[in-house]
């Protein structure tokens, strides 16, 4: 969610000459093993974001000193070269920008380079494929038909059925993915194309049930261009904001078309790691059958939001009505004419409150802290449109290119590009925000006015993309209780410290989620969860994202302090884009390639 830094090309030949000269000098320094000279080609304030190619990690080096230290550690093994310009560079506002390609000893990559005053300001390097393990795409696609004659030959279907029957029993998966939502499915598809034996386990009955079972009004709040899955984009007539059941059906169809080994109705009971063997022992219940698996790599794709965070409020146990976390909310139909209290004021709270109102319930939202609100139309126009929209596609920026442009913006300075977006939205929607505040709603615009996406990256909460619920609050159709602490839950409702009480037949706790390493604590051990530490956040030292600064998402899509344990997920955009880099890391290990990790993340927070 960012303004693109791409600008119309000016003085194309000069821009190409500038970039070509920089790349040539950079490659020469690298070939000589001269880390000091290569680092000197970066500006004093500069950023090199590497997605696996140099570091076998997801890592941002800030400034020439960090660049030098990284190169000194990895150059002998990486052996980078063949740097080239891809397409026509551009120059505007003192910034020269160019797409690049390059190779290492074992991989091919691409990236985006920005120069200021002849030195690198930002550099993105991203692995695209491993040499000798290229995906069977385009000219390498399988034939399908087998011409000629062979006695006893098995059909494609028979081979596929045999593989599915054997894997997990006669043969073991190299990778076990726990969680069969969009994250696990996207990663499974990547690994399938790379030939990595993989099983995805999911406790629900069918792929997509994690969407189907949510409240009936749920739709994606991100637009379709932002949400494609790998290899197979949504159809051109797909809704801009997909309803949950369409997403569920798409995921189910996708698992079949991509021929994923997907074990539904399967629950993980325990997991332990044998460091000597370098493998996991994972016990699962597969539809009533206990199966023991021995994967080398374990991926928790159980949802970026982690475990539901159910608050501890005095008196909860004595409430005589029904109460549940928002993740268990079945929908509004049973509550027509009933009184409902929704505790929370972020996306789920708004969506659930709106659906309850529409179903005829008397609903009150309890807002305990400030929330950032942005209208969906305004976000589309000012925040996403330059990268993810029909307008972007028409200008030559497809989803893959948009992903790379966005990935090229270092987290350290990303908020600087976000602030003007939300300043503009605040100006355009000033009357809307004034009406919300008049209704008593407590607003914020992020810790530094950088808005929604920085809140998402830093803490994964604290916002609502408005698709109609805010107007219901403004009009008083969704009642609001804000700025007063809850004292206790009574037998019949919610009592506040000011002495007031809200009667309730239903209480919905829309109170968010904990760190993903809570799943590791449940499945493996608290010791391993603490060893890994907090999952998600940048270390920005803003609310719910404690420092120190880490510069990348904690523990996501990269090696962790627990060998052979990985975390994968995020929104559909992140599940799609970062599944490539996680899949390449896993394939490299399966293929026996040397994968010396540079800058393995330190652990500063247990995440409990």
C-alpha positions as a printed NumPy array, in Angstrom:
array([[  0.   ,   0.   ,   0.   ],
       [  2.285,   2.705,  -1.195],
       [  2.76 ,   5.344,  -3.775],
       [  5.033,   4.016,  -6.49 ],
       [  8.397,   5.636,  -6.901],
       [  8.326,   4.964, -10.621],
       [  8.396,   8.125, -12.696],
       [  8.215,   8.868, -16.404],
       [ 11.544,   8.403, -18.139],
       [ 13.491,  11.549, -18.958],
       [ 16.788,  11.7  , -20.798],
       [ 16.705,   7.94 , -21.259],
       [ 20.172,   7.539, -22.686],
       [ 21.736,   9.428, -19.791],
       [ 19.81 ,   7.321, -17.281],
       [ 20.876,   4.09 , -18.951],
       [ 24.483,   5.232, -19.068],
       [ 24.441,   6.157, -15.393],
       [ 23.003,   2.803, -14.331],
       [ 25.197,   0.756, -16.653],
       [ 28.331,   2.457, -15.358],
       [ 27.289,   1.925, -11.741],
       [ 26.512,  -1.763, -12.296],
       [ 29.814,  -2.328, -14.104],
       [ 31.812,  -0.746, -11.294],
       [ 29.786,  -2.611,  -8.684],
       [ 30.322,  -5.957, -10.409],
       [ 34.043,  -5.297, -10.713],
       [ 34.326,  -4.585,  -7.005],
       [ 32.356,  -7.718,  -6.164],
       [ 34.428,  -9.878,  -8.508],
       [ 37.591,  -8.656,  -6.786],
       [ 36.112,  -9.423,  -3.387],
       [ 36.518,  -5.759,  -2.493],
       [ 33.655,  -5.246,  -0.052],
       [ 34.992,  -1.834,   0.954],
       [ 34.895,  -0.517,  -2.62 ],
       [ 31.431,  -1.963,  -3.26 ],
       [ 30.076,  -0.466,  -0.048],
       [ 31.545,   2.923,  -0.959],
       [ 29.178,   2.958,  -3.937],
       [ 26.25 ,   3.365,  -1.517],
       [ 25.143,   6.765,  -0.246],
       [ 25.614,   7.588,   3.464],
       [ 21.864,   7.104,   3.9  ],
       [ 21.11 ,   4.02 ,   1.819],
       [ 19.419,   0.644,   1.983],
       [ 20.056,  -2.747,   0.426],
       [ 17.136,  -5.127,   0.866],
       [ 18.049,  -8.704,   0.032],
       [ 15.466, -11.412,  -0.487],
       [ 17.568, -14.582,  -0.133],
       [ 20.106, -14.031,  -2.974],
       [ 23.111, -12.807,  -0.956],
       [ 22.122, -13.626,   2.618],
       [ 19.949, -16.778,   2.456],
       [ 17.741, -14.598,   4.606],
       [ 15.35 , -11.676,   4.303],
       [ 17.521,  -8.849,   5.443],
       [ 17.962,  -5.095,   4.968],
       [ 21.408,  -3.581,   5.252],
       [ 21.283,   0.1  ,   6.207],
       [ 24.194,   2.304,   5.165],
       [ 27.608,   1.485,   3.673],
       [ 28.916,  -0.046,   6.902],
       [ 26.267,  -2.758,   7.039],
       [ 26.666,  -3.368,   3.307],
       [ 30.424,  -3.832,   3.761],
       [ 30.002,  -6.222,   6.68 ],
       [ 27.51 ,  -8.357,   4.775],
       [ 29.641,  -8.544,   1.647],
       [ 32.758,  -9.47 ,   3.604],
       [ 30.868, -12.38 ,   5.116],
       [ 29.183, -13.761,   1.983],
       [ 31.03 , -12.802,  -1.207],
       [ 33.254, -15.87 ,  -1.429],
       [ 30.21 , -18.162,  -1.382],
       [ 27.716, -16.055,  -3.344],
       [ 29.941, -15.258,  -6.353],
       [ 27.59 , -12.631,  -7.849],
       [ 27.882, -11.462, -11.441],
       [ 26.193, -10.872, -14.794],
       [ 24.534,  -7.668, -13.613],
       [ 22.457,  -6.101, -16.38 ],
       [ 19.796,  -3.47 , -16.908],
       [ 16.318,  -4.81 , -17.682],
       [ 14.151,  -2.366, -19.579],
       [ 14.694,   1.363, -19.87 ],
       [ 15.838,   3.237, -16.743],
       [ 14.185,   6.503, -15.775],
       [ 15.358,   9.683, -14.12 ],
       [ 13.269,  12.251, -12.275],
       [ 13.685,  14.429,  -9.222],
       [ 17.347,  13.531,  -8.885],
       [ 16.622,   9.787,  -8.66 ],
       [ 17.687,   7.37 , -11.384],
       [ 15.725,   4.136, -11.265],
       [ 16.305,   0.846, -13.075],
       [ 15.187,  -2.772, -13.074],
       [ 18.144,  -5.134, -13.013],
       [ 18.954,  -8.825, -13.39 ],
       [ 21.954, -10.748, -12.039],
       [ 23.197, -14.198, -11.084],
       [ 24.957, -15.887,  -8.188],
       [ 26.773, -19.199,  -8.087],
       [ 23.503, -21.07 ,  -7.542],
       [ 20.682, -18.711,  -8.478],
       [ 19.268, -16.059, -10.756],
       [ 17.715, -12.894,  -9.466],
       [ 16.224,  -9.556, -10.324],
       [ 15.857,  -6.3  ,  -8.505],
       [ 15.33 ,  -2.581,  -8.5  ],
       [ 18.098,  -0.002,  -8.137],
       [ 17.723,   3.691,  -7.313],
       [ 20.677,   6.061,  -7.579],
       [ 21.127,   9.541,  -6.145],
       [ 24.135,  11.635,  -7.143],
       [ 25.733,   8.56 ,  -8.673],
       [ 25.45 ,   6.403,  -5.558],
       [ 22.948,   3.745,  -4.545],
       [ 20.091,   5.018,  -2.439],
       [ 17.998,   1.821,  -2.454],
       [ 18.8  ,  -1.604,  -3.871],
       [ 16.484,  -4.605,  -3.927],
       [ 17.923,  -8.013,  -4.837],
       [ 15.496, -10.938,  -5.023],
       [ 16.05 , -14.576,  -5.918],
       [ 13.846, -15.773,  -8.778],
       [ 15.09 , -19.327,  -9.376],
       [ 17.762, -21.853,  -8.486],
       [ 20.049, -23.011, -11.279],
       [ 19.292, -26.593, -12.196],
       [ 16.   , -26.499, -10.302],
       [ 13.973, -24.184, -12.495],
       [ 10.201, -24.495, -12.31 ],
       [  8.535, -26.396, -15.185],
       [  7.06 , -23.268, -16.752],
       [  6.616, -22.072, -20.343],
       [  9.114, -23.964, -22.539],
       [  9.841, -26.362, -19.648],
       [  6.229, -27.319, -19.001],
       [  5.448, -31.068, -18.851],
       [  4.14 , -32.772, -21.986],
       [  1.172, -34.41 , -20.257],
       [  0.535, -36.837, -23.094],
       [  3.003, -39.732, -23.412],
       [  3.278, -40.763, -27.029],
       [  4.066, -44.323, -27.962],
       [  3.16 , -47.543, -26.194],
       [  4.295, -49.107, -22.926],
       [  2.788, -52.167, -21.245],
       [  1.172, -51.432, -17.895],
       [  1.73 , -47.707, -18.226],
       [ -0.079, -45.588, -15.623],
       [ -2.094, -42.538, -16.546],
       [ -1.478, -39.073, -15.108],
       [ -4.39 , -39.627, -12.716],
       [ -3.114, -43.03 , -11.571],
       [  0.341, -41.619, -10.882],
       [ -1.183, -38.733,  -8.95 ],
       [ -3.354, -41.109,  -6.912],
       [ -0.358, -43.3  ,  -6.125],
       [  1.679, -40.314,  -4.979],
       [ -1.139, -39.127,  -2.704],
       [ -1.576, -42.603,  -1.239],
       [  2.139, -43.1  ,  -0.539],
       [  3.128, -39.695,   0.832],
       [  3.07 , -39.717,   4.608],
       [  3.039, -43.502,   4.727],
       [  5.421, -45.302,   2.335],
       [  7.365, -42.079,   1.77 ],
       [  7.872, -39.023,   3.965],
       [  7.31 , -35.377,   3.068],
       [ 10.343, -33.121,   3.075],
       [  8.117, -30.227,   4.188],
       [  5.07 , -30.323,   6.432],
       [  2.9  , -27.202,   6.338],
       [  0.573, -26.793,   9.316],
       [ -2.372, -24.679,   8.22 ],
       [ -4.257, -24.94 ,   4.962],
       [ -5.479, -21.376,   4.48 ],
       [ -4.244, -19.101,   1.726],
       [ -0.707, -19.011,   3.155],
       [ -0.248, -22.769,   3.337],
       [ -1.886, -23.258,  -0.061],
       [  0.272, -20.634,  -1.795],
       [  3.458, -22.093,  -0.324],
       [  2.317, -25.613,  -1.167],
       [  1.807, -24.593,  -4.794],
       [  5.312, -23.11 ,  -4.981],
       [  6.885, -26.223,  -3.479],
       [  4.888, -28.463,  -5.821],
       [  6.359, -26.697,  -8.831],
       [  9.834, -27.068,  -7.348],
       [  9.376, -30.807,  -6.839],
       [  9.574, -30.699,  -3.039],
       [  7.473, -33.485,  -1.413],
       [  5.032, -31.561,   0.774],
       [  1.939, -32.242,   2.835],
       [ -0.434, -29.493,   3.981],
       [ -2.504, -30.377,   7.052],
       [ -5.731, -28.54 ,   7.867],
       [ -8.225, -29.257,  10.632],
       [-11.261, -28.071,   8.655],
       [-13.317, -30.341,   6.411],
       [-12.462, -28.596,   3.129],
       [ -9.939, -26.152,   1.755],
       [-11.383, -22.671,   2.126],
       [-13.408, -23.463,   5.256],
       [-11.38 , -20.965,   7.261],
       [-13.173, -18.362,   5.113],
       [-16.55 , -20.083,   4.787],
       [-16.967, -20.427,   8.551],
       [-16.525, -16.725,   9.293],
       [-19.473, -14.324,   9.667],
       [-21.526, -14.193,   6.485],
       [-20.902, -10.541,   5.606],
       [-17.118, -10.948,   5.486],
       [-15.462,  -9.726,   2.284],
       [-11.858,  -9.007,   1.45 ],
       [-11.019,  -5.387,   2.171],
       [ -8.107,  -5.454,  -0.286],
       [ -8.822,  -5.218,  -4.032],
       [ -8.527,  -8.142,  -6.443],
       [ -5.277,  -6.928,  -8.057],
       [ -3.611,  -7.126,  -4.629],
       [ -4.86 , -10.641,  -3.891],
       [ -3.963, -12.998,  -6.768],
       [ -2.493, -16.398,  -5.888],
       [  0.73 , -17.707,  -7.504],
       [  0.449, -19.051, -11.06 ],
       [ -3.309, -18.544, -11.354],
       [ -4.842, -15.07 , -11.221],
       [ -8.485, -14.422, -10.473],
       [-10.675, -14.143, -13.59 ],
       [-11.115, -10.723, -15.173],
       [-14.722, -10.603, -13.959],
       [-13.852, -11.407, -10.332],
       [-15.319,  -8.898,  -7.821],
       [-13.014,  -6.112,  -6.713],
       [-13.694,  -7.111,  -3.083],
       [-14.299, -10.853,  -2.99 ],
       [-16.958, -12.269,  -0.639],
       [-15.666, -14.899,   1.757],
       [-17.476, -17.848,   0.185],
       [-16.071, -17.074,  -3.257],
       [-12.594, -17.005,  -1.731],
       [-13.293, -20.312,   0.002],
       [-14.41 , -21.941,  -3.242],
       [-11.429, -20.496,  -5.115],
       [ -8.99 , -21.944,  -2.568],
       [-10.652, -25.347,  -2.768],
       [-10.53 , -25.318,  -6.555],
       [ -6.914, -24.107,  -6.485],
       [ -5.745, -27.018,  -4.319],
       [ -7.224, -29.453,  -6.843],
       [ -5.886, -27.758,  -9.955],
       [ -2.426, -27.349,  -8.442],
       [ -2.508, -31.011,  -7.294],
       [ -1.556, -30.276,  -3.716],
       [ -1.222, -33.017,  -1.104],
       [ -3.809, -31.503,   1.186],
       [ -4.913, -33.437,   4.274],
       [ -8.194, -31.989,   5.518],
       [ -9.823, -33.028,   8.805],
       [ -6.285, -33.363,  10.193],
       [ -5.139, -31.965,  13.522],
       [ -1.541, -31.753,  14.734],
       [ -1.213, -33.244,  18.202],
       [  2.523, -32.789,  18.869],
       [  5.857, -32.035,  17.244],
       [  9.458, -32.489,  18.361],
       [ 12.767, -31.912,  16.62 ],
       [ 15.687, -34.345,  16.597],
       [ 18.769, -32.184,  16.093],
       [ 20.96 , -35.208,  15.401],
       [ 18.791, -36.446,  12.563],
       [ 17.751, -32.978,  11.502],
       [ 14.107, -33.978,  11.299],
       [ 10.778, -33.515,  13.025],
       [  8.473, -36.108,  14.513],
       [  4.926, -34.815,  14.094],
       [  1.911, -36.754,  15.29 ],
       [ -1.359, -35.905,  13.567],
       [ -4.929, -37.119,  13.809],
       [ -6.066, -37.636,  10.22 ],
       [ -9.821, -38.012,  10.339],
       [ -9.587, -40.371,  13.327],
       [ -6.364, -42.124,  12.256],
       [ -3.155, -41.325,  14.154],
       [ -0.29 , -40.823,  11.708],
       [  3.322, -40.051,  12.597],
       [  5.215, -37.943,  10.061],
       [  8.946, -37.238,   9.815],
       [  9.443, -34.088,   7.734],
       [ 12.794, -32.343,   7.619],
       [ 11.189, -28.898,   7.592],
       [  8.144, -27.692,   9.529],
       [  6.234, -24.584,   8.434],
       [  3.592, -22.99 ,  10.637],
       [  1.119, -21.293,   8.306],
       [ -1.519, -20.914,  10.977],
       [ -2.376, -17.288,  10.269],
       [ -0.37 , -14.109,  10.761],
       [ -2.781, -13.025,  13.485],
       [ -1.863, -16.037,  15.575],
       [ -4.009, -17.335,  18.393],
       [ -7.244, -15.56 ,  19.318],
       [ -6.632, -13.12 ,  22.146],
       [ -9.493, -13.643,  24.577],
       [ -9.316, -10.976,  27.279],
       [ -9.518, -11.731,  30.968],
       [-12.274,  -9.548,  32.412],
       [-13.632,  -9.845,  35.918],
       [-16.884, -11.804,  36.009],
       [-16.688, -13.361,  32.553],
       [-17.446, -16.802,  33.924],
       [-20.809, -15.771,  35.371],
       [-22.309, -14.254,  32.219],
       [-25.547, -16.118,  31.47 ],
       [-25.793, -15.166,  27.801],
       [-23.556, -16.33 ,  24.991],
       [-20.088, -14.93 ,  24.48 ],
       [-17.268, -15.791,  22.094],
       [-14.223, -14.432,  20.306],
       [-14.817, -12.814,  16.908],
       [-12.977, -15.698,  15.215],
       [-15.781, -18.019,  16.4  ],
       [-18.639, -15.691,  15.472],
       [-21.03 , -17.664,  13.243],
       [-23.034, -14.72 ,  11.959],
       [-25.936, -12.476,  12.966],
       [-29.023, -14.49 ,  12.102],
       [-29.809, -15.809,  15.58 ],
       [-29.695, -12.358,  17.187],
       [-32.568, -10.443,  15.609],
       [-34.232,  -8.367,  18.302],
       [-31.497,  -9.231,  20.812],
       [-28.998,  -6.974,  22.548],
       [-25.388,  -7.487,  21.498],
       [-22.199,  -5.89 ,  22.824],
       [-19.138,  -6.036,  20.59 ],
       [-15.928,  -5.327,  22.511],
       [-13.344,  -3.925,  20.096],
       [-13.24 ,  -1.379,  17.294],
       [-11.071,  -2.737,  14.485],
       [-11.97 ,  -4.524,  11.238],
       [-13.764,  -7.539,  12.711],
       [-15.648,  -5.445,  15.261],
       [-16.97 ,  -3.138,  12.553],
       [-17.89 ,  -5.927,  10.155],
       [-19.661,  -7.955,  12.836],
       [-21.464,  -4.918,  14.25 ],
       [-22.707,  -3.928,  10.805],
       [-23.982,  -7.421,  10.011],
       [-25.727,  -7.634,  13.386],
       [-27.427,  -4.296,  12.778],
       [-28.553,  -5.421,   9.333],
       [-29.995,  -8.599,  10.87 ],
       [-32.076,  -6.577,  13.331],
       [-29.979,  -6.782,  16.476],
       [-29.549,  -3.926,  18.942],
       [-25.765,  -3.63 ,  18.809],
       [-23.321,  -1.506,  20.785],
       [-19.616,  -1.283,  19.991],
       [-17.288,  -0.788,  22.946],
       [-14.185,   1.146,  21.881],
       [-11.365,   0.787,  24.375],
       [ -8.58 ,   2.54 ,  22.434],
       [ -8.175,   4.726,  19.363],
       [ -8.619,   3.233,  15.906],
       [ -7.413,   4.297,  12.481],
       [-10.247,   4.461,   9.948],
       [ -9.788,   4.847,   6.212],
       [-12.587,   4.729,   3.652],
       [-12.185,   1.925,   1.138],
       [-12.671,   4.236,  -1.848],
       [-10.08 ,   6.675,  -0.551],
       [ -7.589,   3.897,   0.093],
       [ -8.105,   2.593,  -3.436],
       [ -7.701,   6.021,  -4.992],
       [ -4.808,   7.425,  -2.991],
       [ -3.074,   4.431,  -1.403],
       [ -3.286,   1.456,  -3.744],
       [ -4.26 ,   2.748,  -7.152],
       [ -0.771,   3.439,  -8.447],
       [  0.277,  -0.187,  -7.887],
       [ -2.792,  -2.415,  -7.615],
       [ -5.647,  -1.366,  -9.907],
       [ -6.829,  -1.506, -13.517],
       [ -5.141,   1.863, -13.885],
       [ -1.832,   0.358, -12.803],
       [ -2.223,  -2.618, -15.134],
       [ -2.963,  -0.279, -18.045],
       [  0.258,   1.604, -17.303],
       [  2.32 ,  -1.606, -17.403],
       [  2.42 ,  -2.411, -13.696],
       [  1.05 ,  -5.927, -13.264],
       [  0.799,  -7.61 ,  -9.871],
       [  4.286,  -9.136, -10.025],
       [  5.88 ,  -5.787, -10.867],
       [  3.837,  -4.028,  -8.203],
       [  5.021,  -6.551,  -5.605],
       [  8.635,  -5.805,  -6.467],
       [  8.162,  -2.039,  -6.411],
       [  6.572,  -2.274,  -3.003],
       [  9.246,  -4.665,  -1.722],
       [ 11.932,  -2.228,  -2.851],
       [ 10.877,   0.401,  -0.307],
       [ 12.91 ,  -0.139,   2.892],
       [ 10.861,  -0.387,   6.058],
       [ 13.057,   2.227,   7.743],
       [ 11.748,   4.961,   5.409],
       [  8.45 ,   3.44 ,   4.282],
       [  6.439,   5.628,   6.637],
       [  7.825,   8.709,   4.863],
       [  6.022,   7.633,   1.701],
       [  2.862,   6.733,   3.594],
       [  2.399,   9.989,   5.52 ],
       [  1.528,  12.125,   2.438],
       [ -1.057,   9.532,   1.378],
       [ -2.909,   9.74 ,   4.662],
       [ -2.5  ,  13.507,   4.888],
       [ -4.312,  13.686,   1.548],
       [ -7.018,  11.271,   2.725],
       [ -7.554,  13.295,   5.896],
       [ -7.996,  16.392,   3.753],
       [-10.378,  14.756,   1.279],
       [-12.432,  13.027,   3.978],
       [-12.332,  15.779,   6.616],
       [-16.131,  15.888,   6.98 ],
       [-16.281,  12.123,   7.415],
       [-13.694,  12.168,  10.209],
       [-15.381,  15.121,  11.913],
       [-18.703,  13.254,  11.92 ],
       [-17.072,  10.162,  13.442],
       [-15.491,  12.216,  16.217],
       [-18.807,  13.978,  16.85 ],
       [-20.35 ,  10.522,  17.366],
       [-17.719,   9.877,  20.044],
       [-15.401,   7.658,  18.019],
       [-11.741,   7.945,  19.041],
       [ -9.53 ,   8.265,  15.957],
       [ -5.836,   8.002,  15.285],
       [ -3.783,   7.984,  12.085],
       [ -0.925,   5.805,  13.273],
       [  1.89 ,   6.559,  15.684],
       [  3.473,   8.989,  13.205],
       [  0.415,   9.714,  11.032],
       [  1.598,   7.064,   8.565],
       [ -1.732,   5.322,   8.444],
       [ -3.067,   1.859,   7.888],
       [ -0.329,  -0.16 ,   6.261],
       [  2.371,   0.833,   8.733],
       [  0.007,  -0.171,  11.537],
       [ -0.469,  -3.501,   9.801],
       [  3.276,  -4.078,   9.421],
       [  4.106,  -2.965,  12.929],
       [  1.342,  -4.605,  14.934],
       [ -1.227,  -6.221,  12.632],
       [ -4.113,  -4.379,  14.268],
       [ -5.601,  -1.027,  15.16 ],
       [ -7.487,  -0.115,  11.98 ],
       [-10.678,  -0.498,   9.946],
       [-11.093,  -0.154,   6.19 ],
       [-14.537,   1.396,   6.044],
       [-17.064,  -0.292,   3.792],
       [-20.125,   1.145,   5.51 ],
       [-20.01 ,   0.517,   9.248],
       [-18.616,   3.958,  10.037],
       [-21.726,   5.656,   8.654],
       [-23.855,   3.406,  10.855],
       [-21.862,   4.7  ,  13.846],
       [-22.242,   8.287,  12.671],
       [-26.01 ,   7.783,  12.319],
       [-26.296,   6.094,  15.702],
       [-27.506,   2.829,  14.19 ],
       [-24.513,   1.091,  15.696],
       [-24.364,   2.479,  19.227],
       [-20.977,   3.416,  20.63 ],
       [-19.486,   3.294,  24.094],
       [-16.001,   4.801,  24.058],
       [-13.44 ,   6.222,  26.402],
       [-14.674,   4.352,  29.5  ],
       [-12.953,   1.273,  30.922],
       [-14.828,  -1.975,  31.504],
       [-15.123,  -2.814,  35.19 ],
       [-16.617,  -6.303,  34.939],
       [-18.897,  -8.679,  33.107],
       [-22.104,  -9.229,  35.055],
       [-24.636, -12.027,  34.712],
       [-26.594,  -9.904,  32.26 ],
       [-24.131,  -7.59 ,  30.505],
       [-21.088,  -5.317,  30.691],
       [-20.532,  -2.844,  33.53 ],
       [-18.176,   0.149,  33.199],
       [-16.158,   2.099,  35.735],
       [-18.521,   5.075,  35.35 ],
       [-21.319,   2.942,  36.815],
       [-23.198,   2.423,  33.558],
       [-24.099,  -1.038,  32.28 ],
       [-24.927,  -2.43 ,  28.857],
       [-27.368,  -5.356,  28.955],
       [-26.431,  -8.136,  26.544],
       [-27.737, -11.393,  25.225],
       [-24.466, -11.842,  23.313],
       [-20.971, -10.483,  23.873],
       [-18.475, -10.69 ,  21.004],
       [-14.829, -10.211,  21.946],
       [-13.305,  -8.645,  18.84 ],
       [-10.042,  -8.328,  20.729],
       [ -7.494,  -9.456,  18.192],
       [ -4.799, -12.089,  18.23 ],
       [ -1.505, -12.935,  19.877],
       [  1.858, -13.72 ,  18.303],
       [  2.089, -16.681,  15.923],
       [  4.66 , -18.321,  18.148],
       [  1.764, -19.182,  20.444],
       [  1.013, -21.979,  17.98 ],
       [  4.605, -23.193,  18.373],
       [  4.11 , -23.266,  22.143],
       [  1.   , -25.409,  21.772],
       [  2.355, -27.775,  19.137],
       [  6.021, -28.062,  20.12 ],
       [  6.859, -26.475,  23.483],
       [  6.987, -23.163,  25.277],
       [ 10.777, -23.504,  25.252],
       [ 10.835, -23.529,  21.445],
       [  8.318, -20.675,  21.285],
       [ 10.562, -18.572,  23.527],
       [ 13.636, -19.595,  21.537],
       [ 11.97 , -18.268,  18.374],
       [ 10.509, -15.196,  20.047],
       [  7.851, -12.778,  18.901],
       [  6.541, -13.196,  15.37 ],
       [  5.557, -10.114,  13.316],
       [  6.494,  -6.467,  13.756],
       [  9.5  ,  -4.373,  12.802],
       [ 10.835,  -3.186,  16.159],
       [  9.601,   0.33 ,  15.444],
       [  9.156,   1.121,  19.152],
       [  5.571,   2.176,  18.482],
       [  2.52 ,   0.772,  20.339],
       [  2.488,  -3.061,  20.274],
       [  5.736,  -3.142,  18.245],
       [  8.511,  -2.838,  20.852],
       [ 12.089,  -2.071,  19.857],
       [ 14.9  ,  -2.517,  19.119],
       [ 14.67 ,  -1.855,  15.402],
       [ 14.88 ,  -5.057,  13.363],
       [ 14.227,  -3.78 ,   9.841],
       [ 12.196,  -6.782,   8.638],
       [  9.16 ,  -8.713,   9.782],
       [ 10.211, -10.77 ,  12.78 ],
       [ 10.578, -14.468,  11.947],
       [  8.431, -14.355,   8.818],
       [  9.417, -16.281,   5.652],
       [ 13.028, -16.766,   6.793],
       [ 15.19 , -18.896,   9.105],
       [ 14.476, -18.715,  12.822],
       [ 16.525, -19.516,  15.907],
       [ 14.876, -22.948,  15.926],
       [ 16.49 , -24.979,  13.125],
       [ 14.094, -26.233,  10.448],
       [ 11.116, -24.23 ,  11.794],
       [  9.522, -21.533,   9.628],
       [  6.569, -19.161,   9.772],
       [  4.518, -18.203,   6.747],
       [  1.414, -16.107,   6.22 ],
       [  0.201, -12.555,   6.115],
       [ -2.429, -11.151,   3.807],
       [ -2.99 , -12.582,   0.334],
       [ -0.371, -10.254,  -1.156],
       [  2.303, -11.361,   1.304],
       [  1.296, -15.02 ,   1.096],
       [  1.705, -14.845,  -2.673],
       [  4.907, -12.832,  -2.893],
       [  6.932, -14.168,   0.02 ],
       [  5.941, -17.793,  -0.607],
       [  8.413, -17.693,  -3.502],
       [ 11.37 , -16.82 ,  -1.263],
       [ 10.416, -19.313,   1.427],
       [  9.941, -22.05 ,  -1.194],
       [ 13.368, -21.34 ,  -2.704],
       [ 15.001, -21.542,   0.722],
       [ 13.324, -24.885,   1.379],
       [ 14.177, -26.234,  -2.085],
       [ 17.82 , -25.283,  -1.664],
       [ 17.993, -27.265,   1.548],
       [ 16.208, -30.241,   0.017],
       [ 18.682, -30.145,  -2.891],
       [ 21.648, -30.087,  -0.513],
       [ 22.892, -26.635,  -1.51 ],
       [ 25.015, -24.656,   0.922],
       [ 22.745, -22.103,   2.594],
       [ 24.907, -20.136,   4.978],
       [ 22.521, -17.672,   6.628],
       [ 23.784, -14.133,   7.175],
       [ 22.259, -12.069,   9.975],
       [ 20.06 , -14.642,  11.672],
       [ 17.561, -12.651,  13.705],
       [ 18.285, -12.119,  17.38 ],
       [ 15.417, -12.664,  19.817],
       [ 14.4  ,  -9.699,  21.944],
       [ 10.81 , -10.582,  22.901],
       [  9.311, -13.928,  23.851],
       [  5.912, -13.   ,  22.427],
       [  4.043, -14.403,  25.417]])
